[in-house]
Amino acid sequence: MSVIQWLVLLAPLAGAAIIALVTRRTHSLSAFISVVTVLISFVCSCIVFAKPEISVTEIPWIEIHGFLRVPIGFTLDSLSKTMLVLVSGVGALIHIYSLGYMRDDPGNSRYFASLSLFMFSMLGIVLANNFVMMFIFWELVGLCSYLLIGHWFERDSAAAAAKKAFITNRIGDFGFMLGILMVWGATGSVVFDDIIPQLWRVTSNPTFLTICVLLIFCGAVGKSAQFPLHVWLPDAMEGPTPISALIHAATMVAAGVYMLVRVGFLVQASPDALGVIAWIGTITAVMAALIATQQDDIKRILAYSTLSQLGYMIMAVGLASGEAAMFHLFTHAFFKALLFLGAGSVLVALHHEQDIWKMGGQGRNLFLTFITFGVGMLALIGCPPFAGFFSKDAILSLAYNRNPTIFALALLTAFLTAFYMMRLFVVVFFGKPRSSVARTSREAPTSMLIPLVVLAVLALIGGFNFFARHFLTVPHERDAAQFVPGLALVAMLLGATGAIFLYRGRESDPFSLAILRKKFYFDEFYRALINATQELPARISAFIDRWVIDATAVRGTSGATWSLGALLRLMQVGNLQAYAFIFGLGIVWIIYFALFR
């Protein structure tokens, strides 16, 4: 069994190494190797999941007696085993989808090498049994996201988006690293199982505990794109659409939620930190949903939808229910991957036109995409019996029981979700085609359609299948169990009906709110902040360096020295008459000085 455990992790790494070192010039073979290795990882994950008892061995790595112990070890409980199946399964579907989507891309081998390395890194986060190992894989995921978002680096927008994602995540990761160091300093260990018996050393000081938890939470704020570090995720749409699905579904952005649940023994020990986490999630959920109502780019609408749903998950963590957070993470992985891959099918058919107002009528031309995208949309807005209904209901019921204000905002988010997703669905798939490419669109290749069908089935049954039995253990009060689903259903119906009424048959958006189209001016604010704290001081320093230090101190001194030398050179001309003339001038000056001083 230990070999199977290692294959889960190392198969994608082997694929990335073979592609990068051997087959990088053979695109079809590179794609084949990448798909095969991720399928091996998925099969091994299923074997690990099916085994009720698994012995886990550790490999010593860093051993400093009495100071630091960092092993290479795995955590294989029910949480990590199910996450393994989810990550490798959805990842495998995205790999298969990429065969059709990226088949003509000149950087195909580089794409699949980065994709395999990404899978290795994400699986490493899931398996890690200590903070150091998790942090290393955490940073590898950040590197891979940089490579994949900037895959088309020849585009300035893609290169800028990759840098934005990388730098923004480093801000959150710096706080995460400080939190890890504080926990290690207090408990003397970075291994999760060793920290738990020493947890009293942290919890004995509530202020210290709160600081530790909030610093660790910074990592999730960056990776899961929570307010105020959410700005990188919409720009990440510059990467290929399968990468958008991979990052926004079960993998990178889910890593923050998974990490918080994995260290729940620490997070749930601080009520103050839980309150901050709950409100950050709530603010993100509402804010992103509002912004999504005024976006016209199909991928950006789905990106802000991801932000909003991640806000739900973080909200659940803050309300002290990792179970509800993980349940929504699992169902969200299915329907959000489905929606992004469905959007990719539309983009391929429309020659990568992303403006929804240049689409229309695609329900007739792309029938299978229309059906599967509709399934994903209904799951996202929480329509029963699709998966999103059950997981979102768990979070709403939790909020109803524990914080009425958060519950009201979560219900508002459910209304907005139904509104902007139905707006997207109506504008893209109904009405008349609004452009020449929309009139001549054709269904995507079979390799792209098969993952859509599989994910559509999972989005339908995922809410009441084995995921619910394993993770939906959220306590419900009797009145909440009856009251909340009805309110959620009303919010969903109002939002969807309002969107149908406003956007049916429209050729353009009937209203425009600048503050939402400009995303609450966060990018402008950060640009001004960077200009004030970095660009302006840099320009002042450059001015001082050029015109004060260089021009005066350096060039001025050298110029004066050169001028003096030039003057002295005039006196050393080698001409006897000139020397006599200078000598005479000296005599005259001495006589003048002696007589008239």
KESE-16619 format. One record per residue (C-alpha): x, y, z; residue number from 1. Coordinates in nm, 2 decimals. Each point is the difference from the previous one (the first is absolute). Layout:
BEGIN
      x      y      z seq
      X      Y      Z NUM
...
! end
This chain:
BEGIN
      x      y      z seq
   0.00   0.00   0.00   1
   0.29   0.24   0.06   2
   0.09  -0.02  -0.37   3
  -0.36   0.10  -0.09   4
   0.02   0.30   0.23   5
   0.32   0.12  -0.16   6
  -0.14  -0.06  -0.35   7
  -0.29   0.23   0.08   8
   0.26   0.28   0.06   9
   0.29  -0.08  -0.23  10
  -0.18  -0.12  -0.32  11
  -0.08   0.36  -0.11  12
   0.35   0.11   0.09  13
   0.15  -0.27  -0.21  14
  -0.22   0.11  -0.29  15
   0.12   0.36   0.03  16
   0.36  -0.11   0.01  17
  -0.03  -0.23  -0.31  18
  -0.18   0.28  -0.20  19
   0.25   0.27   0.10  20
   0.31  -0.22  -0.05  21
  -0.09  -0.24  -0.28  22
  -0.31   0.06  -0.20  23
  -0.03   0.38   0.00  24
   0.02   0.02  -0.38  25
  -0.26  -0.27  -0.05  26
  -0.33   0.16   0.09  27
  -0.23  -0.30  -0.04  28
   0.22  -0.22   0.21  29
   0.04   0.26   0.27  30
  -0.38   0.03   0.03  31
  -0.04  -0.38   0.01  32
   0.26  -0.03   0.28  33
  -0.16   0.27   0.20  34
  -0.35  -0.16  -0.03  35
   0.13  -0.35   0.08  36
   0.19   0.11   0.31  37
  -0.30   0.19   0.15  38
  -0.22  -0.30  -0.07  39
   0.25  -0.21   0.19  40
  -0.02   0.24   0.29  41
  -0.38  -0.01  -0.02  42
  -0.02  -0.38   0.00  43
   0.25  -0.02   0.30  44
  -0.21   0.27   0.18  45
  -0.31  -0.22  -0.04  46
   0.19  -0.30   0.14  47
   0.12   0.21   0.30  48
  -0.36   0.12   0.05  49
  -0.14  -0.35   0.00  50
   0.23  -0.12   0.27  51
  -0.15   0.06   0.34  52
   0.33  -0.03   0.19  53
   0.33   0.11  -0.15  54
   0.34   0.00   0.17  55
   0.20   0.31  -0.07  56
   0.37   0.01   0.02  57
   0.22   0.31   0.05  58
   0.34   0.07  -0.16  59
   0.23   0.20   0.22  60
   0.10   0.32  -0.17  61
   0.11   0.28   0.24  62
   0.10  -0.11   0.34  63
   0.15   0.24   0.25  64
  -0.03  -0.17   0.34  65
  -0.21   0.20   0.24  66
  -0.05   0.28  -0.24  67
  -0.17  -0.10  -0.33  68
  -0.13  -0.32  -0.16  69
  -0.14   0.02  -0.35  70
  -0.09  -0.34  -0.15  71
  -0.13  -0.08  -0.35  72
  -0.32  -0.16   0.10  73
  -0.36  -0.04  -0.11  74
  -0.34   0.06   0.16  75
  -0.25  -0.25  -0.12  76
  -0.32   0.05   0.19  77
  -0.35   0.02  -0.15  78
   0.04   0.37  -0.08  79
   0.33  -0.04  -0.20  80
  -0.10  -0.32  -0.17  81
  -0.32   0.15  -0.14  82
   0.19   0.32  -0.10  83
   0.25  -0.22  -0.18  84
  -0.27  -0.16  -0.21  85
  -0.16   0.34  -0.06  86
   0.32   0.18  -0.11  87
   0.14  -0.29  -0.21  88
  -0.35  -0.08  -0.15  89
  -0.09   0.36  -0.10  90
   0.36   0.05  -0.11  91
  -0.01  -0.31  -0.22  92
  -0.32   0.13  -0.17  93
   0.16   0.34  -0.06  94
   0.31  -0.18  -0.15  95
  -0.23  -0.19  -0.24  96
  -0.18   0.32  -0.09  97
   0.33   0.17  -0.07  98
   0.08  -0.26  -0.27  99
  -0.26   0.17  -0.22 100
   0.03   0.36   0.13 101
   0.38   0.02  -0.03 102
   0.06  -0.23  -0.30 103
   0.12   0.28  -0.23 104
   0.18   0.21   0.26 105
   0.38   0.03  -0.08 106
   0.08  -0.01   0.37 107
  -0.19  -0.33   0.05 108
   0.29  -0.19   0.17 109
   0.08   0.29   0.23 110
  -0.37   0.02   0.09 111
  -0.03  -0.37   0.09 112
   0.33   0.00   0.19 113
  -0.12   0.29   0.21 114
  -0.34  -0.17   0.05 115
   0.16  -0.32   0.12 116
   0.23   0.20   0.24 117
  -0.31   0.18   0.13 118
  -0.18  -0.33   0.07 119
   0.31  -0.12   0.19 120
   0.01   0.32   0.21 121
  -0.37  -0.01   0.08 122
   0.00  -0.36   0.10 123
   0.30   0.08   0.22 124
  -0.21   0.26   0.19 125
  -0.27  -0.26   0.06 126
   0.24  -0.27   0.12 127
   0.23   0.22   0.22 128
   0.01  -0.09   0.37 129
   0.19   0.30   0.11 130
   0.02   0.38  -0.06 131
   0.34   0.01  -0.17 132
  -0.09  -0.27  -0.26 133
  -0.34   0.17  -0.06 134
   0.17   0.34  -0.04 135
   0.25  -0.13  -0.26 136
  -0.28  -0.15  -0.21 137
  -0.20   0.31   0.07 138
   0.27   0.21  -0.17 139
   0.04  -0.25  -0.28 140
  -0.37   0.04  -0.08 141
   0.06   0.37  -0.01 142
   0.28  -0.04  -0.25 143
  -0.20  -0.23  -0.22 144
  -0.30   0.24   0.00 145
   0.25   0.27  -0.11 146
   0.12  -0.22  -0.29 147
  -0.35  -0.11  -0.10 148
  -0.17   0.34   0.02 149
   0.28   0.15  -0.20 150
   0.01  -0.29  -0.25 151
  -0.06   0.24  -0.29 152
   0.27   0.23   0.14 153
   0.04   0.18  -0.34 154
  -0.32   0.18   0.09 155
   0.07   0.29   0.23 156
  -0.33  -0.05   0.19 157
   0.08  -0.37   0.07 158
   0.35   0.09   0.12 159
  -0.14   0.27   0.23 160
  -0.27  -0.23   0.13 161
   0.26  -0.27   0.09 162
   0.22   0.25   0.18 163
  -0.31   0.15   0.18 164
  -0.10  -0.35   0.12 165
   0.35  -0.09   0.11 166
   0.07   0.32   0.20 167
  -0.34   0.02   0.16 168
   0.03  -0.35   0.12 169
   0.34   0.07   0.15 170
  -0.15   0.26   0.22 171
  -0.24  -0.25   0.15 172
   0.27  -0.27   0.02 173
   0.23   0.23   0.19 174
  -0.26   0.02   0.28 175
  -0.05  -0.38  -0.03 176
   0.37  -0.06   0.06 177
   0.00   0.23   0.30 178
  -0.29  -0.19   0.15 179
   0.18  -0.33  -0.05 180
   0.31   0.14   0.17 181
  -0.21   0.12   0.30 182
  -0.16  -0.34   0.04 183
   0.33  -0.17  -0.02 184
   0.15   0.24   0.25 185
  -0.28  -0.06   0.24 186
  -0.04  -0.38  -0.03 187
   0.34  -0.11  -0.12 188
  -0.14  -0.19  -0.30 189
  -0.13   0.04  -0.35 190
  -0.16  -0.35  -0.03 191
  -0.38   0.02   0.04 192
  -0.03  -0.30   0.23 193
   0.28   0.12   0.22 194
  -0.14   0.35   0.03 195
  -0.34  -0.11   0.14 196
   0.14  -0.13   0.34 197
   0.19   0.33   0.03 198
  -0.28   0.22  -0.11 199
  -0.05   0.13   0.36 200
   0.32   0.20  -0.04 201
  -0.17   0.20  -0.27 202
  -0.36   0.02   0.14 203
   0.13   0.11   0.34 204
   0.05   0.35  -0.15 205
  -0.32   0.10  -0.19 206
   0.17   0.30  -0.16 207
   0.29  -0.21  -0.13 208
  -0.24  -0.27  -0.11 209
  -0.21   0.25  -0.20 210
   0.31   0.15  -0.17 211
   0.12  -0.35  -0.09 212
  -0.33  -0.10  -0.15 213
  -0.05   0.32  -0.20 214
   0.36  -0.02  -0.14 215
  -0.07  -0.36  -0.11 216
  -0.33   0.13  -0.14 217
   0.20   0.24  -0.22 218
   0.11  -0.29  -0.20 219
  -0.36  -0.09  -0.08 220
  -0.08   0.36  -0.07 221
   0.26   0.00  -0.28 222
  -0.05  -0.35  -0.14 223
  -0.38   0.00   0.03 224
  -0.02   0.36  -0.13 225
  -0.19   0.15   0.30 226
  -0.04   0.37   0.06 227
   0.22   0.21  -0.02 228
   0.24  -0.23  -0.20 229
  -0.27  -0.11  -0.24 230
   0.11   0.22  -0.29 231
   0.23  -0.26  -0.17 232
  -0.27  -0.26  -0.07 233
  -0.20   0.17  -0.27 234
   0.32   0.10  -0.19 235
   0.10  -0.37   0.01 236
  -0.25  -0.05  -0.28 237
   0.27   0.10  -0.24 238
   0.12  -0.36   0.02 239
  -0.14  -0.29  -0.21 240
  -0.36  -0.09   0.10 241
   0.09  -0.35   0.13 242
   0.24   0.18   0.24 243
  -0.28   0.22   0.12 244
  -0.20  -0.31   0.07 245
   0.29  -0.16   0.18 246
   0.08   0.30   0.21 247
  -0.36   0.10   0.07 248
  -0.14  -0.35   0.07 249
   0.15  -0.26   0.23 250
   0.36   0.10   0.02 251
   0.19   0.33   0.06 252
  -0.27   0.22   0.14 253
  -0.14  -0.29   0.20 254
   0.34  -0.04   0.17 255
  -0.06   0.28   0.24 256
  -0.33  -0.14   0.12 257
   0.15  -0.35   0.03 258
   0.30   0.14   0.20 259
  -0.23   0.17   0.25 260
  -0.20  -0.32   0.05 261
   0.31  -0.21   0.03 262
   0.13   0.23   0.28 263
  -0.35   0.03   0.15 264
   0.13  -0.10   0.34 265
   0.19   0.33   0.00 266
  -0.25   0.22  -0.18 267
  -0.31  -0.09   0.20 268
   0.19   0.06   0.33 269
  -0.02   0.38  -0.06 270
  -0.36   0.15   0.01 271
   0.14   0.35  -0.10 272
   0.18  -0.14  -0.30 273
  -0.31  -0.20  -0.11 274
  -0.20   0.32   0.01 275
   0.25   0.18  -0.23 276
   0.01  -0.30  -0.24 277
  -0.39  -0.02  -0.01 278
  -0.03   0.36  -0.09 279
   0.28   0.00  -0.26 280
  -0.18  -0.29  -0.17 281
  -0.33   0.18   0.02 282
   0.14   0.33  -0.15 283
   0.17  -0.19  -0.28 284
  -0.32  -0.20  -0.08 285
  -0.22   0.31  -0.02 286
   0.25   0.23  -0.17 287
   0.10  -0.25  -0.27 288
  -0.37  -0.08  -0.08 289
  -0.08   0.37  -0.04 290
   0.29   0.04  -0.24 291
  -0.10  -0.30  -0.20 292
  -0.34   0.15  -0.08 293
   0.17   0.26  -0.22 294
   0.28  -0.19  -0.18 295
  -0.02  -0.08  -0.37 296
   0.29  -0.25  -0.03 297
  -0.13  -0.35   0.03 298
   0.32  -0.12   0.18 299
   0.01   0.30   0.24 300
  -0.36  -0.06   0.10 301
   0.09  -0.36   0.10 302
   0.31   0.13   0.17 303
  -0.20   0.24   0.22 304
  -0.24  -0.29   0.06 305
   0.29  -0.20   0.13 306
   0.10   0.28   0.23 307
  -0.35   0.02   0.14 308
  -0.03  -0.38   0.05 309
   0.34   0.00   0.17 310
  -0.13   0.27   0.23 311
  -0.28  -0.25   0.09 312
   0.26  -0.26   0.09 313
   0.21   0.24   0.21 314
  -0.32   0.12   0.17 315
  -0.07  -0.36   0.10 316
   0.35  -0.04   0.14 317
  -0.04   0.32   0.20 318
  -0.33  -0.13   0.13 319
   0.19  -0.30   0.14 320
  -0.11  -0.26  -0.25 321
   0.27  -0.14  -0.21 322
  -0.24  -0.28  -0.11 323
  -0.24   0.24  -0.17 324
   0.29   0.19  -0.16 325
   0.15  -0.32  -0.14 326
  -0.34  -0.13  -0.12 327
  -0.05   0.32  -0.21 328
   0.36  -0.03  -0.12 329
  -0.07  -0.34  -0.14 330
  -0.33   0.08  -0.17 331
   0.15   0.33  -0.13 332
   0.29  -0.19  -0.15 333
  -0.24  -0.19  -0.22 334
  -0.23   0.28  -0.12 335
   0.26   0.27  -0.03 336
   0.24  -0.22  -0.20 337
  -0.30  -0.08  -0.22 338
  -0.09   0.36  -0.05 339
   0.36   0.10  -0.09 340
   0.04  -0.29  -0.24 341
  -0.35   0.08  -0.15 342
   0.12   0.36  -0.04 343
   0.31  -0.13  -0.17 344
  -0.22  -0.20  -0.24 345
  -0.19   0.32  -0.09 346
   0.33   0.19  -0.05 347
   0.14  -0.26  -0.23 348
  -0.32   0.01  -0.21 349
   0.01   0.38  -0.01 350
   0.37   0.03  -0.07 351
   0.08   0.12   0.35 352
  -0.25   0.28   0.01 353
  -0.06   0.06   0.37 354
  -0.26   0.29   0.00 355
  -0.34  -0.15   0.08 356
  -0.17   0.28  -0.20 357
   0.16  -0.13  -0.32 358
  -0.14  -0.35   0.06 359
  -0.37  -0.10   0.01 360
  -0.19  -0.29  -0.14 361
   0.26  -0.26   0.09 362
  -0.26  -0.23   0.15 363
  -0.08  -0.11  -0.36 364
   0.35  -0.03  -0.13 365
   0.17  -0.15   0.31 366
  -0.28  -0.22   0.13 367
   0.21  -0.23   0.22 368
   0.20   0.29   0.14 369
  -0.33   0.18   0.06 370
  -0.14  -0.29   0.20 371
   0.31  -0.07   0.21 372
   0.06   0.37   0.07 373
  -0.36   0.03   0.11 374
   0.06  -0.28   0.25 375
   0.30   0.18   0.14 376
  -0.19   0.33   0.01 377
  -0.29  -0.16   0.19 378
   0.24  -0.17   0.25 379
   0.18   0.33   0.06 380
  -0.32   0.20   0.07 381
  -0.12  -0.27   0.24 382
  -0.29  -0.15  -0.19 383
  -0.12  -0.33   0.15 384
   0.09  -0.28  -0.05 385
   0.34   0.11  -0.14 386
   0.31  -0.02   0.22 387
   0.03   0.37   0.08 388
  -0.34   0.00   0.16 389
   0.10  -0.23   0.28 390
   0.35   0.14   0.08 391
  -0.12   0.36  -0.01 392
  -0.30  -0.09   0.22 393
   0.25  -0.14   0.25 394
   0.18   0.34   0.02 395
  -0.32   0.20   0.01 396
  -0.14  -0.21   0.28 397
   0.33   0.04   0.19 398
  -0.01   0.38  -0.04 399
  -0.37   0.01   0.10 400
   0.09  -0.18   0.33 401
   0.31   0.19   0.09 402
  -0.01   0.35  -0.15 403
  -0.32   0.16  -0.14 404
   0.18   0.29  -0.17 405
   0.23  -0.23  -0.19 406
  -0.30  -0.22  -0.09 407
  -0.18   0.30  -0.15 408
   0.31   0.09  -0.21 409
   0.05  -0.36  -0.10 410
  -0.37  -0.01  -0.12 411
   0.06   0.32  -0.19 412
   0.30  -0.17  -0.17 413
  -0.22  -0.29  -0.09 414
  -0.24   0.24  -0.17 415
   0.28   0.18  -0.19 416
   0.15  -0.33  -0.11 417
  -0.32  -0.11  -0.16 418
  -0.03   0.34  -0.16 419
   0.34   0.02  -0.17 420
   0.01  -0.36  -0.10 421
  -0.34   0.01  -0.16 422
   0.10   0.32  -0.17 423
   0.31  -0.18  -0.14 424
  -0.21  -0.30  -0.11 425
  -0.27   0.20  -0.17 426
   0.24   0.24  -0.18 427
   0.23  -0.28  -0.13 428
  -0.24  -0.28  -0.09 429
  -0.33   0.17  -0.09 430
  -0.12   0.26  -0.24 431
   0.16   0.08  -0.33 432
   0.37  -0.03  -0.08 433
   0.16   0.35   0.04 434
   0.31  -0.06  -0.22 435
   0.11  -0.19  -0.31 436
   0.20  -0.26   0.21 437
  -0.30  -0.06   0.22 438
  -0.21  -0.08  -0.31 439
   0.25  -0.26  -0.13 440
   0.11  -0.17   0.32 441
   0.04  -0.37   0.02 442
   0.02  -0.25   0.29 443
   0.34  -0.07   0.16 444
   0.21  -0.32  -0.06 445
  -0.10  -0.32   0.18 446
   0.30   0.01   0.23 447
  -0.14   0.33   0.14 448
  -0.36  -0.12   0.02 449
   0.06  -0.32   0.20 450
   0.13   0.19   0.31 451
  -0.30   0.22  -0.02 452
  -0.24  -0.29   0.02 453
   0.18  -0.17   0.29 454
   0.01   0.33   0.20 455
  -0.36   0.06  -0.08 456
  -0.09  -0.33   0.15 457
   0.21   0.07   0.31 458
  -0.16   0.35   0.03 459
  -0.34  -0.17   0.01 460
   0.07  -0.29   0.24 461
   0.29   0.14   0.21 462
  -0.23   0.16   0.26 463
  -0.16  -0.31   0.13 464
   0.26  -0.27  -0.08 465
   0.30  -0.11   0.21 466
   0.13   0.35   0.05 467
  -0.30   0.09   0.21 468
   0.03  -0.31   0.21 469
   0.37   0.06   0.06 470
   0.00   0.38   0.06 471
  -0.34   0.14   0.06 472
  -0.01  -0.04   0.38 473
  -0.11   0.36   0.06 474
  -0.26   0.01   0.29 475
  -0.33   0.15  -0.11 476
  -0.27   0.12   0.23 477
  -0.34  -0.12  -0.09 478
  -0.14   0.35  -0.08 479
   0.30   0.09  -0.21 480
  -0.01  -0.32  -0.20 481
  -0.35   0.09  -0.11 482
   0.03   0.38  -0.02 483
   0.33   0.06  -0.17 484
  -0.04  -0.21  -0.31 485
  -0.33   0.17  -0.08 486
   0.16   0.35   0.03 487
   0.30  -0.12  -0.22 488
  -0.24  -0.13  -0.26 489
  -0.20   0.33   0.00 490
   0.33   0.20  -0.04 491
   0.10  -0.22  -0.28 492
  -0.33   0.03  -0.18 493
  -0.01   0.38   0.04 494
   0.35   0.04  -0.13 495
  -0.05  -0.23  -0.30 496
  -0.34   0.14  -0.09 497
   0.13   0.36   0.02 498
   0.29  -0.08  -0.23 499
  -0.23  -0.17  -0.26 500
  -0.24   0.30   0.01 501
   0.29   0.26  -0.04 502
   0.22  -0.18  -0.26 503
  -0.23  -0.21  -0.22 504
   0.03   0.13  -0.36 505
   0.24   0.28   0.09 506
   0.27   0.11  -0.24 507
   0.20   0.18   0.28 508
   0.00   0.04   0.37 509
  -0.30   0.21   0.10 510
   0.18   0.17   0.29 511
   0.35   0.07   0.10 512
   0.15   0.07   0.34 513
   0.35   0.14  -0.02 514
   0.10  -0.10   0.35 515
  -0.08  -0.36  -0.07 516
   0.15   0.00  -0.35 517
   0.32   0.15   0.15 518
  -0.01  -0.27   0.27 519
  -0.03   0.25   0.29 520
   0.32   0.17  -0.14 521
   0.23  -0.24   0.19 522
   0.25  -0.02  -0.29 523
   0.00   0.38  -0.02 524
   0.05   0.02   0.38 525
   0.29  -0.24   0.00 526
   0.16   0.17  -0.30 527
  -0.02   0.34   0.18 528
   0.13  -0.17   0.32 529
   0.30  -0.15  -0.19 530
   0.06   0.33  -0.17 531
   0.00   0.18   0.34 532
   0.21  -0.25   0.19 533
   0.23  -0.13  -0.27 534
   0.00   0.20  -0.33 535
   0.01   0.35   0.15 536
   0.28  -0.08   0.25 537
   0.19  -0.18  -0.29 538
  -0.04   0.31  -0.22 539
   0.12   0.23   0.27 540
   0.30  -0.22   0.07 541
   0.08  -0.01  -0.37 542
  -0.02   0.38  -0.02 543
   0.23   0.04   0.30 544
   0.24  -0.26  -0.14 545
   0.01   0.16  -0.34 546
   0.00   0.37   0.07 547
   0.14   0.02   0.36 548
   0.23  -0.29   0.05 549
   0.11  -0.07  -0.36 550
  -0.01   0.35  -0.14 551
   0.14   0.19   0.30 552
   0.20  -0.24   0.21 553
   0.13  -0.23  -0.27 554
   0.00   0.19  -0.32 555
   0.06   0.34   0.17 556
   0.31  -0.13   0.18 557
   0.13  -0.17  -0.31 558
  -0.07   0.31  -0.21 559
   0.18   0.23   0.24 560
   0.30  -0.23   0.01 561
   0.00  -0.02  -0.38 562
  -0.02   0.38  -0.03 563
   0.28   0.05   0.24 564
   0.21  -0.25  -0.19 565
  -0.08   0.18  -0.33 566
   0.11   0.33   0.16 567
   0.33  -0.15   0.11 568
   0.05  -0.16  -0.34 569
  -0.01   0.35  -0.14 570
   0.31   0.09   0.21 571
   0.19  -0.31  -0.12 572
   0.01   0.07  -0.37 573
   0.38  -0.06  -0.04 574
   0.04   0.35  -0.16 575
   0.29   0.21   0.14 576
  -0.16   0.34  -0.10 577
  -0.33  -0.11   0.18 578
   0.19  -0.09   0.32 579
   0.18   0.34  -0.01 580
  -0.33   0.18  -0.05 581
  -0.16  -0.18   0.30 582
   0.32   0.07   0.20 583
  -0.04   0.37  -0.08 584
  -0.36   0.00   0.10 585
   0.10  -0.15   0.33 586
   0.26   0.27   0.06 587
  -0.25   0.27  -0.08 588
  -0.26  -0.16   0.25 589
   0.26  -0.02   0.28 590
   0.10   0.37  -0.05 591
  -0.36   0.10   0.00 592
  -0.07  -0.20   0.31 593
   0.30   0.15   0.18 594
  -0.08   0.36  -0.08 595
  -0.38   0.02   0.02 596
  -0.11  -0.26   0.25 597
! end
